[in-house]
Amino acid sequence: MKLLLGLLSTFVILHSSFAAQPNVILIMVDDFGYECITANGGESYQTPNIDKLAATGVRFENCHVQPLCTPTRVQLMTGRYNVRNYINFGTLLRTETTFGHLMKGAGYATGICGKWQLGGELDSPQHFGFEEACLWQQTRRPPRYANPGLEYNGAEKDFTHGEYGPTLVNDFALSFITKNKEKPFFLYYPMILTHNPFQPTPDSPDWDPTISSENKQQSPKHFADMTAYMDKMVGRIIAKLDELGIRDNTLLLFLGDNGTNTGIISRFQGTDYKGGKGTTTSHGTHVPLIASWPAMIKQGRISKDLVSSTDFLPTICAAAGVKVPDTVDGVSFLPQLKGETGTPRDWLYTWYSPRQSKDMAVKEYAFDHRFKLYRSGRFYDLNADALEQQDLASSALASDAAAAKAKLQGVLDKFKDARPAELDREFEASGKGKDKPGKKGKKKKAE
């Protein structure tokens, strides 16, 4: 009898613990800037499901990430600035601790689906804390859209009957959610959409299920279709949470991984807005961020607080009650989700280097809501010059600009010696910083 009571007591404690911990879903769209969301002022695309999230959650107006895919993913997953742990494009150092590790250690079921691009080892997702995985570009790079090639927990699977990669990945997400509905889960969903090649989706009038190449039917006109399909996939996630009755206690975070492709020009708040992927202007780093958690967020709100891609790990961990390593740079914005003041950032810091082929150029800068200072000394008033065309470094500055410049210089000084020398030595030793024979002057195309 005592044993039975003990087991019952343990069950009640565990059940109460699970009930107190929210599910967490982090959705990140590939090559998708702030200007693409209708709720943000976008005028070119239809995003009804995301707009509804914004209307019932929190919409952030000042979330900035890295200008390119891998650098953002490394910061997002580790909560650490690239200056500390980034070696080269397509690599996440296996010595790093990710939010997958931390959530799994706290008893969460962990899954990842979508685009990987962080190391080609068969066990990469599991090594970084994800128990289940459905990924594109893990050990190979097959087509991603029509008739794609995916890897399920490292096992390659090719589809040849008109299947669509983003739908297959979304199916995995829905299955993972359903399977784990009775316990807390963490799903990281780095979408394949809306990255080029810009091809028709199954909802496009010119959809062709026989396509098996990334070089066919490419046209920027399909970006609108791909955006609509991405929104549709987000809607399927929300509908599944509602169907299972777990929406209220699920924290859903939605963001982009960098600015929109430079070949895309959108209408935004009455003007043309050119995508800035790969550039360090706001067009390359400013992305949408929307959070929904019905149990904690009761109405639609807008936050103007600065948010970095390093801030997601501590925010997710704070929501789950998980201790964050001391080495993390990010700042939790969980209080802002709850309507509290929290500890909003006064500045954002960036160390950025794609590190592809011979490209070792480093751009390092700090900025606040108005001003931006590069390590090189370049200084800009972002309110008047969003595209950074007028360097104020040699100009006589008003008192507010001078004070901001001094503050931002203090930020850069904090990180003067933050780069471990062994990272650059490892990059050089890898040979990835040198031209290959017969390939002089050519660089691997960034994702």
C-alpha positions in Angstrom: 0.0 0.0 0.0 2.8 2.4 0.9 4.5 1.6 -2.4 1.3 2.3 -4.3 0.8 5.6 -2.5 4.4 6.5 -3.2 4.0 5.8 -6.9 0.8 7.9 -6.9 2.5 10.8 -5.2 5.4 10.6 -7.7 2.9 10.6 -10.6 1.0 13.7 -9.2 4.3 15.6 -8.7 5.5 14.8 -12.2 2.1 15.6 -13.7 2.0 18.9 -11.9 5.5 19.7 -13.1 4.6 18.9 -16.7 1.4 21.0 -16.4 3.4 24.0 -15.2 5.9 23.8 -18.0 4.8 25.2 -21.4 5.4 23.5 -24.7 7.7 25.6 -26.8 7.7 25.9 -30.6 10.3 28.0 -32.4 9.6 28.6 -36.0 12.2 30.4 -38.1 11.6 31.3 -41.8 14.5 31.2 -44.2 15.4 34.5 -45.9 12.4 36.5 -44.6 12.7 40.1 -43.6 10.5 42.3 -41.4 8.9 43.9 -44.5 7.1 40.7 -45.6 4.5 40.5 -42.8 1.3 42.3 -43.4 0.9 43.1 -39.7 4.3 44.9 -39.8 3.2 47.1 -42.7 3.9 44.8 -45.6 1.8 45.3 -48.7 3.0 42.6 -51.1 2.0 39.3 -49.5 -0.8 37.5 -47.7 0.1 36.3 -44.2 -3.2 35.9 -42.4 -2.2 33.2 -40.0 0.9 35.1 -38.8 -1.1 38.3 -38.6 -3.6 36.5 -36.4 -0.7 35.4 -34.1 0.4 39.1 -33.9 -3.2 40.2 -33.1 -3.4 37.8 -30.2 0.2 37.8 -29.0 3.1 40.2 -29.0 4.6 41.7 -32.1 8.2 43.0 -31.8 9.3 45.9 -34.0 13.1 45.7 -33.4 14.4 42.2 -33.6 17.7 41.9 -35.4 19.7 38.8 -36.3 22.8 38.1 -38.4 22.7 38.9 -42.1 23.2 35.3 -43.2 21.8 31.8 -42.4 24.5 29.9 -40.5 25.7 32.8 -38.4 22.1 33.4 -37.1 21.5 29.7 -36.4 24.7 29.5 -34.4 23.7 32.5 -32.3 20.1 31.4 -31.9 20.9 27.8 -30.8 23.7 28.8 -28.4 22.7 32.2 -27.1 26.3 33.4 -27.8 27.7 36.0 -30.1 29.5 34.7 -33.2 32.7 36.4 -31.9 32.9 33.6 -29.3 32.1 30.4 -31.2 31.7 30.9 -35.0 34.3 29.2 -37.1 32.9 29.0 -40.7 29.8 28.8 -42.8 27.9 25.5 -42.4 29.5 24.6 -39.0 28.3 24.5 -35.4 31.2 23.5 -33.2 30.3 20.2 -31.5 31.7 21.6 -28.2 28.8 24.1 -28.0 25.8 23.8 -25.7 22.4 24.4 -27.4 18.9 25.0 -26.4 18.3 21.4 -27.5 20.7 20.2 -24.8 19.1 22.4 -22.1 15.5 21.6 -22.9 16.2 17.8 -23.2 18.0 18.0 -19.8 14.9 19.5 -18.3 12.8 16.6 -19.3 11.4 18.0 -22.5 10.8 15.9 -25.6 12.9 17.6 -28.3 12.5 17.6 -32.0 13.9 19.6 -35.0 12.6 19.7 -38.6 13.5 21.8 -41.6 16.9 23.1 -42.7 20.0 22.0 -40.9 23.3 23.3 -42.5 25.3 23.0 -39.2 27.5 19.9 -39.8 27.2 16.8 -41.9 27.7 14.1 -39.3 24.9 11.5 -39.1 24.4 12.2 -35.5 24.5 16.0 -35.6 20.9 16.7 -34.5 21.0 14.1 -31.7 24.5 15.3 -30.6 23.0 18.8 -30.2 20.1 17.6 -28.0 17.3 16.8 -30.5 15.8 13.3 -30.0 13.9 13.3 -33.3 14.8 15.0 -36.6 13.5 15.5 -40.1 16.0 17.6 -42.0 17.1 18.9 -45.4 20.8 19.6 -46.0 22.2 17.5 -43.2 24.6 15.0 -44.9 23.8 16.0 -48.5 22.1 18.7 -50.6 19.3 17.3 -52.8 16.3 19.2 -54.0 14.3 20.8 -51.2 10.9 21.6 -52.8 9.3 19.4 -55.4 10.4 15.7 -55.1 12.9 16.5 -52.3 15.5 14.5 -50.4 15.2 14.5 -46.6 16.9 12.8 -43.7 14.9 11.3 -40.9 17.1 10.8 -37.9 20.1 10.6 -40.3 18.4 8.1 -42.7 18.2 9.4 -46.3 14.8 9.3 -48.0 14.1 10.5 -51.5 10.7 11.4 -52.8 9.8 11.0 -56.4 6.0 11.2 -56.7 5.3 14.9 -56.6 5.8 15.4 -52.9 6.6 18.9 -51.6 9.4 19.3 -49.1 7.9 22.0 -46.9 4.7 19.9 -46.5 6.6 16.8 -45.6 8.6 18.7 -43.0 5.3 20.2 -41.6 3.8 16.7 -41.5 6.7 15.6 -39.3 6.1 18.6 -37.0 2.4 17.8 -36.6 3.3 14.2 -35.9 5.8 15.2 -33.3 3.4 17.5 -31.6 0.6 14.9 -31.5 3.0 12.2 -30.2 4.2 14.4 -27.3 0.9 16.1 -26.4 0.8 14.6 -22.9 4.2 16.0 -21.9 6.2 19.1 -22.4 7.9 19.3 -25.8 10.3 21.7 -27.5 10.1 21.8 -31.3 12.6 23.8 -33.3 11.3 24.3 -36.8 13.8 26.1 -39.1 11.7 26.2 -42.2 12.9 25.5 -45.7 10.7 28.2 -47.2 11.1 31.0 -48.4 14.7 30.6 -49.6 15.4 30.5 -53.4 15.1 28.8 -55.8 11.8 30.7 -56.3 9.6 27.9 -57.6 5.8 27.2 -57.7 4.2 25.6 -54.7 1.4 23.0 -54.8 -1.0 26.0 -54.4 0.4 27.8 -57.5 -1.5 27.8 -60.8 1.8 26.7 -62.5 2.7 24.0 -60.0 4.6 21.1 -61.7 4.9 18.0 -59.6 7.5 16.6 -62.0 10.2 19.1 -61.1 13.2 17.4 -59.5 15.8 20.1 -59.9 16.5 23.4 -58.1 17.3 25.0 -61.5 13.8 24.8 -63.1 11.0 27.3 -63.1 12.8 29.9 -61.0 11.3 33.3 -60.9 11.0 36.0 -58.2 7.3 36.1 -58.9 6.9 32.8 -57.0 8.2 34.4 -53.8 4.6 35.6 -53.1 3.3 32.0 -53.5 6.1 30.7 -51.3 5.3 33.2 -48.6 1.6 32.3 -48.7 2.5 28.6 -48.4 4.8 29.3 -45.5 1.9 31.1 -43.8 -0.3 28.1 -44.5 2.2 25.8 -42.8 2.2 28.0 -39.7 -1.6 27.8 -39.8 -1.4 24.0 -39.8 0.7 24.1 -36.6 -1.7 26.4 -34.9 -4.7 24.3 -35.9 -3.1 21.2 -34.6 -2.4 22.8 -31.2 -6.1 23.9 -31.1 -7.3 20.4 -32.1 -5.2 18.8 -29.3 -6.3 21.3 -26.7 -2.7 22.4 -25.9 -2.6 25.8 -27.6 -3.0 27.8 -24.3 0.1 26.4 -22.7 2.3 26.5 -25.8 4.8 29.3 -26.3 5.1 29.8 -30.1 7.9 32.1 -31.4 8.1 33.1 -35.0 11.0 34.9 -36.7 13.2 35.2 -39.8 16.8 34.0 -40.0 18.1 37.1 -42.0 16.8 39.7 -44.5 15.0 38.8 -47.7 16.9 37.8 -50.8 18.3 40.8 -52.6 16.4 39.9 -55.8 13.1 40.6 -54.0 11.6 44.1 -53.9 8.5 44.4 -51.8 6.1 47.2 -50.9 6.4 48.2 -47.3 4.5 51.0 -45.6 4.0 52.8 -49.0 7.5 52.5 -50.4 9.6 49.9 -52.3 11.8 47.9 -50.0 14.7 45.9 -51.4 15.8 42.7 -49.7 19.2 43.0 -47.9 20.3 39.5 -47.2 24.1 39.4 -46.6 24.3 43.1 -45.8 24.8 44.6 -42.4 22.2 47.3 -43.0 18.7 46.9 -41.4 17.5 45.4 -44.6 19.8 42.4 -43.9 19.2 42.0 -40.2 15.7 43.3 -39.3 13.3 40.4 -39.1 9.8 39.7 -37.9 9.4 38.4 -34.3 5.9 37.4 -33.1 5.2 35.5 -29.9 2.0 33.8 -28.9 1.2 32.1 -25.6 -2.5 32.4 -24.8 -2.2 31.3 -21.1 0.3 34.2 -20.5 -0.4 36.7 -23.3 -4.0 37.9 -23.1 -4.1 40.4 -25.9 -2.2 41.7 -28.9 0.6 44.1 -27.9 3.5 45.7 -29.7 7.0 45.9 -28.2 9.7 48.4 -29.4 12.4 46.7 -27.3 15.6 45.6 -29.0 15.9 41.9 -29.4 18.9 39.8 -30.6 19.1 36.3 -32.0 21.1 35.5 -28.9 18.1 36.3 -26.7 15.9 33.3 -27.7 17.8 30.6 -25.7 17.5 32.5 -22.4 13.9 33.4 -23.1 12.9 29.8 -23.9 14.8 28.5 -20.9 13.2 31.1 -18.6 9.7 30.0 -19.8 10.6 26.3 -19.1 12.3 27.1 -15.7 15.7 25.9 -17.0 19.0 27.4 -15.7 21.0 29.2 -18.4 24.8 28.7 -18.6 26.9 31.6 -17.5 28.6 31.7 -20.9 25.3 32.9 -22.6 25.3 36.4 -23.9 21.5 36.7 -24.6 19.0 38.5 -22.4 15.5 36.9 -21.7 12.6 38.9 -23.1 10.1 36.6 -21.2 9.0 39.5 -18.9 8.0 41.6 -22.0 5.9 38.6 -23.2 4.0 38.8 -19.9 3.5 42.5 -20.1 6.2 43.4 -17.6 9.0 45.9 -18.1 11.8 43.3 -17.8 15.4 44.3 -18.6 15.2 45.7 -22.2 18.4 46.1 -24.1 20.0 49.5 -24.5 22.2 48.2 -27.4 22.8 45.3 -29.8 26.2 43.9 -30.7 27.3 42.1 -33.9 30.4 40.3 -35.0 29.7 39.0 -38.5 31.9 37.1 -41.0 30.4 34.6 -43.5 33.7 32.8 -43.7 33.1 31.1 -47.0 36.0 30.3 -49.3 38.4 33.2 -49.1 35.9 35.5 -47.5 37.2 36.3 -44.0 36.1 39.9 -43.8 34.7 40.8 -40.4 32.2 43.5 -39.7 31.8 44.4 -36.1 29.4 47.0 -34.8 27.0 48.1 -32.1 23.8 50.0 -32.4 20.7 51.2 -30.5 17.3 52.4 -31.6 18.9 55.3 -33.5 22.7 55.2 -33.9 25.2 52.6 -35.2 28.9 52.5 -34.7 31.3 50.1 -36.6 34.6 48.9 -35.2 36.2 50.7 -38.2 34.8 54.1 -36.9 32.0 54.4 -39.4 29.0 56.0 -37.6 25.4 56.4 -38.8 22.1 58.0 -37.7 19.7 55.1 -38.6 16.6 57.3 -38.3 17.8 59.5 -41.1 20.0 57.0 -43.0 18.7 53.5 -42.8 20.8 52.3 -45.7 24.0 53.8 -44.1 25.0 56.0 -47.0 26.2 59.0 -45.0 29.1 58.3 -42.6 29.1 60.8 -39.7 32.5 59.8 -38.4 34.2 63.0 -39.5 31.2 65.3 -38.8 30.6 67.6 -35.9 28.1 65.7 -33.8 25.1 67.0 -31.8 25.3 66.2 -28.1 22.9 63.3 -28.4 24.8 61.7 -31.2 28.1 62.3 -29.4 26.7 60.6 -26.3 25.4 57.7 -28.3 28.8 57.2 -30.1 30.6 57.2 -26.7 28.1 54.6 -25.4 28.5 52.4 -28.4 32.2 52.6 -28.4 32.1 51.4 -24.8 30.1 48.3 -26.0 32.7 47.6 -28.7 35.5 48.0 -26.1 33.8 45.2 -24.0 34.3 42.8 -26.9 37.8 43.9 -28.0 39.5 40.6 -26.8 36.4 38.3 -26.9 37.5 36.3 -30.0 39.4 33.1 -29.0 42.5 33.0 -31.2 42.1 29.2 -31.7 38.9 29.7 -33.7 40.7 31.6 -36.5 43.6 29.1 -36.4 41.2 26.3 -36.8 39.5 28.0 -39.7 42.8 28.6 -41.4 43.9 25.0 -40.8 40.6 23.7 -42.3 41.6 25.0 -45.7 38.2 26.5 -46.1 39.7 30.0 -46.3 41.8 29.1 -49.4 40.8 28.9 -53.1 40.7 25.4 -54.4 42.8 24.5 -57.5 41.0 25.6 -60.6 38.4 27.5 -58.6 40.3 30.8 -58.1 38.1 33.7 -57.3 35.0 31.6 -56.9 33.1 31.4 -53.6 30.6 28.9 -52.4 27.1 30.4 -52.7 25.6 31.4 -49.3 22.4 29.9 -48.2 
